[in-house]
Each structure stands twice: as structure tokens, then as C-alpha cells.
């Protein structure tokens, strides 16, 4: 990429982080950064090579970019309500030459309809806010607060959007906090998104689950497959460096659980 193009896409308060051999991400120096949840959700999503999808609440665009770089969908609409994040995701898409695969859309997921995209979708995926808007300490960076708190909709709103956008039999993917699993499952079933596959993720064998990954199908019959728990790190003595398990390392490298 030429120097002039980089100057146009990267602002003074931003940096570029190398994600993998195919992907780089523009981030705010003092802004929200992506973490394990983004990697894990992107890997958990099955390969829908010839299908169309949308991400609800795309933030920097990292999950859509990871899926796009691995060819998991023919096209992705990345929906983000915050204009600053929308602008950032738009530049990330261009920076990684994925404008033909990913289309950014600045819109509230509570208002989005099939007409806004142009067609029913085969899949929807999301890493939604997981904290009620009146909980926790207010972050000095408003974008971070909105990304983590249910300011522009709670889990029921995200599931409702999935129901509206998906065709019958379409897939809904979500990463969420285990302590709010009941809310997630209730909202999914309320909106005809039947949970089909679930994976708990723990730091190591002595830790409780820190996140849960779920795949649901719109209009499917009840039948849930609970996979084995994924441990990110090997058990080590206190003070020793963390060592990633072979399984987790393989998931990071392949961006796939299979």
C-alpha cells in the first residue's frame, strides 16, 4: 500500500496492528482494542463460502475482517451505530482491500430491516454489549462505554434483529458472558433462534468459563449440542509465563474450530 493512501486512511491518534499474515487493523491509540472474544467468534463461525451475512455491532470491523480474510462468506454487511466506529471500520475494510467482500452500514440494529440490506441473510453474527447501561463505572471514553453497555439495545434487541434479517434456517452466531447465558437463551428462543451448538471457554482448567459461544438456527427444532470446553492456556505455576494450549493455538492459526 502506498504512503499517500496510508496517510488518507490512518489518523494521527491511531496505529496499525498486525493481526495475522493477511490482516492489519487500524485502531485508536487510546480506544477499544479487540480481544480473545473476537478471535473466538470468528473461528466458531462455520464456513458459508457462497452465502451472505451481516455483523450486528461491528465496531472496528475486526470480526467481519477475520471472516472475510478466511473466505467464510461471499459478502458481509457490517452494521455499526457509532459514527466514529463506522468510519474506522470503513477505513479498515479499505486498508485491507476487502471493499468487494464487506460493506459497512451506519445504522441502529434496532431499526435495521431486510430492505436496508436488500435481501434476507444466510447468517448473522454478533459480539453484543453485555452490561446493562446503568451498571459498572462510567468509562471516560464514550465509545468504549457504548461498546460494552446496552445503550443501543440489549441482547433481546440483537436477537430480534437476527430474526428479522435471517431467512428460515439461517444461522445466528454470538459470543457472550456466561453469567448472562439465561438472558441470551431466553431471547434466542423468543425470536425463533433455536440454540444448536454451544462452547464454553476458560482461561485454564482451574478457571470458570469466561465466555460462551453459541450457534442457533432460525426456525429449527430443539436440539442443543454442548461441545467440550476450550482451555486457552496450559496450567502453569503462579508467576510462570502463559503458554497457549495446542488446541487454542490451532484455532488462532486456522480461524476455525474444525
Secondary structure, DSSP 8 states (H G I E B T S, - for coil): --HHHHHHH--TTEEEEEEETTEEEEEETTS----HHHHHHHHHS--EEEEEEEEES-TTSHHHHHHHHTT-EEEEEEEESSHHHHHHHHHHHHHTT-TTTEEEEE--TTT--HHHHTS-EEEEEE----B-TTSS---SSHHHHHHHB-TT--HHHHHHHHHHHEEEEEEEEEEE-GGGHHHHHHHHHHTTEEEEEEEEEESSTTS---EEEEEEEET--S--EE---EESB----TTS---B-HHHHHHHHHTS--
